[in-house]
Amino acid sequence: HDRCEDLQTGSLGQLEQRGRPAAAGQVVNVGSAERVTIEALAKRVKAMTGSASDIVTEPFEAAYGADMEDMRDRQPDLTRLFELTGRRPRATLDEILTDAIAHFRQYGDPDAAG
């Protein structure tokens, strides 16, 4: 239930309804603050799902073009969430992934339908 509470607390609509108009128009990260590379995340998801899929890498420029700038270090900043709600997410990245995997196994990916 912590994960549901985390999402409810981070919902901008919920924040505005709770008398926090400062949330209007703000971008708020909700989730885990765990630092992880995309490669490590892909390997983790593959292991957790038991997937036999290959992990394929592609140069950044090939995927996004030479004009797009890549951030070399990514770690979600949850400061704004704490400032607006007084709470920090309690779910770990593995718990979030477990929930997401269960959701997609139950309901599928609506974007995959052709």
URJO-V890557 format. One record per residue. N is the residue number from 1. PSI is psi in radians with two decimals (999 if undefined). Layout:
{{N PSI} {N PSI}}
This chain:
{{1 -0.38} {2 -0.68} {3 -0.68} {4 -0.72} {5 -0.69} {6 -0.80} {7 -0.71} {8 -0.76} {9 -0.65} {10 -0.16} {11 2.17} {12 -0.63} {13 -0.74} {14 -0.72} {15 -0.77} {16 -0.70} {17 -0.49} {18 0.31} {19 0.51} {20 1.24} {21 -0.29} {22 -0.30} {23 -0.35} {24 2.19} {25 0.06} {26 2.60} {27 2.16} {28 2.11} {29 2.33} {30 2.21} {31 -2.58} {32 2.50} {33 0.16} {34 2.26} {35 2.23} {36 2.45} {37 2.78} {38 -0.68} {39 -0.81} {40 -0.67} {41 -0.76} {42 -0.76} {43 -0.66} {44 -0.81} {45 -0.74} {46 -0.79} {47 -0.75} {48 -0.51} {49 -0.24} {50 0.39} {51 2.50} {52 0.08} {53 2.59} {54 2.57} {55 2.05} {56 2.27} {57 2.66} {58 2.44} {59 2.45} {60 -0.79} {61 -0.61} {62 -0.60} {63 -0.66} {64 -0.14} {65 2.75} {66 -0.40} {67 -0.24} {68 2.31} {69 2.31} {70 2.42} {71 2.19} {72 -0.37} {73 2.10} {74 2.19} {75 2.05} {76 2.36} {77 2.00} {78 0.24} {79 -0.83} {80 -0.70} {81 -0.80} {82 -0.73} {83 -0.66} {84 -0.51} {85 -0.38} {86 0.14} {87 2.68} {88 2.47} {89 2.49} {90 -0.26} {91 2.45} {92 2.88} {93 -0.72} {94 -0.65} {95 -0.71} {96 -0.78} {97 -0.73} {98 -0.79} {99 -0.77} {100 -0.75} {101 -0.78} {102 -0.72} {103 -0.86} {104 -0.52} {105 -0.64} {106 -0.76} {107 -0.22} {108 -3.09} {109 1.92} {110 -0.43} {111 -0.27} {112 -0.33} {113 2.35} {114 999}}
